Amino acid sequence: MGMEEEKGEYLRLFVEETSLYNRIVLGFFLSAHFSQTIPHFFQTWIRNYVGGILLYFLSGFLWSFYIYYLRRNVYLPKDEIPTKRAMLLQIYVAMKAMPWYCLLPTISEYMIENGWTRCFSRISDVGWPAYFIYLAIYLVLVEFGIYWMHRELHDIKPLYKYLHVTHHIYNKQNTLSPFAGLAFHPLDGILQAVPHVFALFLVPTHFTTHVGLIFLEGIWTANIHDCIHGKVWPVMGAGYHTIHHTTYRHNYGHYTIWMDWMFGTLRDPEDDEAKKVN
């Protein structure tokens, strides 16, 4: 078997995996015969769209129900709980953007299936030690990329005025909720997720792990907009991100505080609380 044939065989592993995901999701809504008439690229987009909506509403509703109703006044005082109107507005903004958000993972999977990235299909192809090393590098690149993309969306005035301001109308604790996590201008949301795709060209990345991390984004963004400070170092939790929404000049990081610490934009919520007490 020639090199081109071997490459084609290997790339088919990616296509088989994405096709499996498509069948699982589309099978709940479309007949097998009808779904097979839809081109693979659009099957993938529909799957990402359905998955994105389910993830958004499941994580948003379950977490909101827990912190605003079941545990009312435990995590947040009554005057910091967002109104239903504020949450409905966030849902409206997120739903308008969702079809466009789903284009990014769909395009990234297309590039992976065609061998344009450095993705690998099986962990056995590189071994567990290399897998964890590559994953660590991938996450550092993503953290670095999201930090600077987010920071430039603030520092470059037209980007803030025409894109990022849509998200920053939620600038008080009683206007933030898990539903605000995806309430962006569509292009803003895509730009902040681009580092996940860009990193695929720089470091070997396990495809299934990449897909999982993309969906983890949806859960994570809901979590950091609930205003509850988890106090788990070095996680960039909601306490830090709430400060970002109130000062606009701090805590641009995504998963951790390291980039903000390195580049001088970190502001600790516990220091803020100590100042209020004093």
C-alpha positions in Angstrom: 0.0 0.0 0.0 1.4 3.4 -1.0 1.7 6.4 1.2 -1.3 8.1 -0.3 -3.4 5.0 0.2 -2.2 4.7 3.8 -3.0 8.4 4.4 -6.5 7.9 2.9 -7.1 4.9 5.1 -6.1 6.8 8.2 -8.2 9.9 7.3 -11.2 7.6 7.0 -10.9 7.0 10.7 -11.9 10.6 11.3 -14.8 10.4 8.9 -16.0 7.2 10.5 -15.9 8.9 13.9 -17.7 12.1 12.8 -20.3 9.9 10.9 -20.9 8.0 14.1 -21.6 11.2 16.0 -23.9 12.4 13.2 -25.9 9.1 13.3 -26.3 9.2 17.1 -27.6 12.8 17.1 -29.5 12.9 13.8 -31.1 9.4 14.5 -33.3 11.0 17.2 -34.8 13.6 14.7 -34.4 12.2 11.2 -35.0 8.9 9.5 -31.8 7.0 8.5 -32.8 7.2 4.9 -33.4 10.9 4.9 -30.3 11.8 6.9 -28.2 9.8 4.3 -29.4 12.2 1.6 -27.9 15.2 3.4 -24.2 15.9 2.6 -21.8 14.9 5.3 -20.7 18.5 6.0 -24.3 19.6 6.6 -24.9 16.5 8.7 -22.0 17.6 10.9 -23.3 21.2 11.2 -26.8 20.0 12.1 -25.3 17.7 14.8 -23.2 20.5 16.2 -26.2 22.8 16.2 -28.5 20.3 17.9 -25.7 19.4 20.4 -25.0 23.1 21.1 -28.6 23.9 21.8 -29.1 20.9 24.1 -25.9 21.6 26.0 -26.7 25.3 26.3 -30.2 24.7 27.7 -29.4 21.7 29.8 -26.4 23.3 31.5 -28.2 26.7 31.8 -31.5 25.5 33.1 -30.1 22.9 35.5 -27.6 25.3 37.0 -29.9 28.2 37.2 -32.6 26.1 38.8 -30.1 24.9 41.4 -28.5 28.2 42.4 -31.5 30.5 42.0 -34.3 28.3 43.3 -33.2 25.2 45.1 -30.4 27.0 46.9 -31.9 30.5 46.8 -30.1 33.0 49.0 -27.4 30.4 49.8 -24.9 31.2 47.1 -26.2 34.6 46.1 -28.3 37.2 48.0 -31.7 38.0 46.6 -30.7 41.3 45.0 -27.9 39.6 43.0 -30.2 37.1 41.3 -30.9 38.0 37.7 -34.4 38.7 36.6 -36.3 36.3 34.2 -36.3 39.1 31.7 -32.5 39.4 31.8 -32.1 35.6 31.3 -34.6 35.5 28.4 -32.7 38.3 26.7 -29.5 36.3 27.1 -31.2 33.2 25.6 -32.4 35.3 22.7 -28.9 36.6 21.9 -27.3 33.2 22.2 -29.9 31.5 20.0 -29.4 34.1 17.3 -25.7 33.4 17.3 -25.9 29.6 17.7 -26.2 28.7 14.0 -23.0 30.7 13.3 -21.1 29.3 16.3 -21.6 25.8 15.0 -19.9 26.6 11.7 -16.5 26.7 13.5 -16.4 23.1 14.8 -18.0 22.0 11.5 -15.2 23.6 9.5 -12.5 22.3 11.9 -13.8 18.7 11.5 -13.8 19.2 7.7 -10.2 20.2 7.9 -9.3 17.3 10.2 -11.0 14.8 7.9 -9.0 16.1 4.9 -5.7 15.9 6.7 -5.0 19.6 6.9 -4.3 19.5 10.7 -1.9 17.6 13.0 -4.8 15.6 14.6 -4.4 11.9 15.3 -7.2 9.4 15.7 -6.0 6.9 18.3 -4.0 7.5 21.4 -2.1 4.4 20.6 -0.7 6.2 17.6 1.5 8.4 19.9 1.3 6.6 23.3 -0.1 7.9 26.6 3.0 10.0 27.7 3.1 11.9 24.4 -0.7 12.3 24.5 -0.6 14.1 27.9 2.4 16.2 26.8 0.6 17.2 23.6 -2.6 17.9 25.5 -0.8 20.2 28.0 0.8 22.1 25.1 -2.6 22.4 23.3 -4.2 23.8 26.4 -1.5 26.3 27.0 -1.8 27.5 23.4 -5.6 27.7 23.7 -5.3 29.6 27.0 -2.7 32.0 25.5 -4.8 32.5 22.3 -8.1 33.1 24.1 -6.5 35.6 26.6 -5.1 37.7 23.8 -8.1 37.4 21.6 -10.3 38.5 24.5 -8.0 41.3 25.5 -7.8 42.7 21.9 -11.6 42.6 21.7 -11.5 45.2 24.5 -8.4 47.1 23.4 -9.2 47.5 19.7 -12.1 50.0 19.9 -14.0 49.0 16.7 -13.9 45.4 17.8 -15.4 46.3 21.2 -17.9 48.8 19.8 -19.3 46.5 17.1 -18.7 43.0 18.6 -17.8 42.6 22.2 -20.2 45.2 23.7 -23.1 42.8 23.0 -21.7 40.6 25.7 -20.8 43.4 28.1 -24.3 44.9 28.5 -24.3 42.3 31.3 -22.1 44.3 33.7 -23.6 43.8 37.1 -24.1 40.7 39.2 -27.8 40.8 38.9 -27.6 40.8 35.1 -25.2 37.8 34.9 -26.4 34.3 34.7 -25.3 30.9 33.2 -27.3 31.9 30.1 -24.9 34.8 29.5 -22.1 32.4 28.7 -22.9 32.3 25.0 -24.7 35.6 24.7 -22.2 37.1 22.2 -22.3 38.7 18.8 -21.7 35.6 16.5 -18.4 36.8 15.2 -17.2 37.6 18.7 -18.0 34.1 19.9 -16.2 32.5 16.9 -13.1 34.7 17.4 -12.8 33.6 21.0 -13.1 29.9 20.1 -10.6 30.2 17.1 -7.6 29.3 19.3 -9.0 25.8 19.7 -8.8 25.3 16.0 -5.6 27.2 15.4 -3.8 25.0 17.9 -4.7 21.9 15.8 -2.2 23.2 13.1 0.6 23.6 15.7 0.5 20.5 18.0 -0.6 16.9 17.5 -4.0 16.7 19.0 -6.3 13.7 19.7 -9.4 14.2 17.7 -11.9 12.9 20.3 -10.3 15.0 23.0 -10.6 18.1 20.8 -14.3 17.4 20.2 -14.8 17.0 24.0 -13.0 20.2 24.8 -15.2 22.1 22.4 -18.3 20.9 24.2 -16.6 21.6 27.6 -16.5 25.2 26.4 -20.3 25.4 26.6 -20.3 24.1 30.2 -17.4 26.3 31.3 -18.8 29.5 29.9 -22.1 28.9 31.7 -20.2 28.2 35.0 -18.1 31.4 34.9 -21.1 33.6 34.5 -23.0 32.5 37.6 -21.1 35.0 39.9 -20.2 32.2 42.4 -16.6 32.3 43.4 -15.4 28.7 43.7 -12.0 29.6 45.2 -10.0 26.8 43.5 -6.5 28.0 42.6 -5.5 28.5 39.8 -8.9 28.3 38.1 -10.3 31.4 36.5 -13.7 30.9 38.1 -16.8 33.1 38.2 -15.4 35.3 41.0 -12.7 36.5 38.6 -14.9 36.7 35.6 -17.5 38.8 37.4 -14.8 41.3 38.1 -14.0 41.3 34.4 -17.7 42.2 33.7 -17.6 45.1 36.2 -14.2 46.6 35.5 -13.7 45.7 31.8 -9.9 45.8 32.3 -9.0 42.7 34.3 -9.2 38.9 34.2 -9.3 38.2 30.5 -8.2 34.6 31.0 -10.3 31.5 30.3 -9.6 28.4 32.3 -6.8 29.7 34.6 -5.4 33.0 36.1 -1.9 32.4 34.7 -2.0 34.6 31.6 -3.5 37.5 33.6 -0.8 37.0 36.2 1.9 37.0 33.6 0.7 40.0 31.7 -0.4 42.1 34.7 -4.2 42.1 34.4 -5.1 39.9 37.3 -7.5 41.1 40.0 -8.3 38.8 42.8 -11.9 38.7 44.1 -10.8 37.9 47.6 -8.7 41.1 47.6 -11.7 43.0 46.5 -13.8 41.5 49.3 -11.1 42.4 51.9 -11.1 46.0 50.7 -14.9 46.2 51.0 -14.7 44.9 54.6 -11.9 47.4 55.5 
